[in-house]
């Protein structure tokens, strides 16, 4: 499953395998409101529906609601959401109309999380995982060579993977160096239950 914003690069992925990030959608709805004019009412209605979804989501995530209960509520919300998008697609504000038309084309991918157990409606986990590398790139101004870029890619992958697995990064890198000097294979980055 690919959870992301509506980047054009993701359009080649099947809609059934995609989840459009609701956190990004909330920003789009707020932008409709901020523009004012004809699109503001559409944005307010869509944002209100997003708020309802985010109000329900903790009950789904912690198991308070059974999946069937959640899916029952989602049918109603999805229908109202689609009606609002259809109205927004006819809106006098060209930007709001274009956003609503785009969302209608990928509407299936807006609701993937409702049918796939364990899938989050946002890509916040991925964004948090990317935060450290993005900050590093901004403060270091990148690298000067392809080899330097590959080194940084590999090192940042090791750091992110070790953190996700609650493994000590320095310990892992030390064992990699020891393996190199003794001529044995390096330790695996796969979760320790899989390696």
URPEJO-V123747 format. One record per helix or strand. SS is the DSSP state (A for helix, B for strand). FROM is the first residue (numbers start at 1). TO is the last residue. If there is no record, write none. Layout:
BEGIN
<<SS | FROM | TO> <SS | FROM | TO>>
END
This chain:
BEGIN
<<B | 2 | 4> <A | 8 | 12> <A | 15 | 17> <B | 18 | 20> <A | 22 | 35> <A | 38 | 61> <A | 67 | 89> <A | 94 | 105> <A | 107 | 110> <A | 112 | 115> <A | 124 | 140> <A | 146 | 164> <A | 169 | 182>>
END
